[in-house]
Amino acid sequence: MAFRGLLLLSWRARALVGVQLWGHTQHMNSNRGLSTRKKNTLEMNKVKRQIPGRPRRSQSELDLQALGQRVRRLRGAATQEEFALALNISQAQLSKYELGQSALPLSSLVKLAERSGRTTDWILTGKS
């Protein structure tokens, strides 16, 4: 029992002065005592501050509601199921495009332009 206490005391004393123990250097201001998840979160927050990442939908200049209205206009009298089948997408996904909840991927945009005879610029922006 006394040996165990001596080992713990020894560990703490060495950790405070930054002595290398078992291949790892312990520093006084390290994240010692934090869970691994908390340490990883702290590290990722540092990375997020440095790397801006891709722009979010709210930062986009594309008006998804207007885009959805143009897709609905191009669908015409066809049902969503028929139109979605022609574009090789699901009816639910077409509904999201028409409601402005999701942006069209490039493949669907090109198929829509070819099928309708309109330009991709018109479909995206409403301008010819």
Summary of the structure (lengths in Angstrom):
residues: 128
radius of gyration: 28.9
end to end distance: 84.0
largest distance: 86.5
contacts: 269
relative contact order: 0.09
helix: 62%
strand: 3%
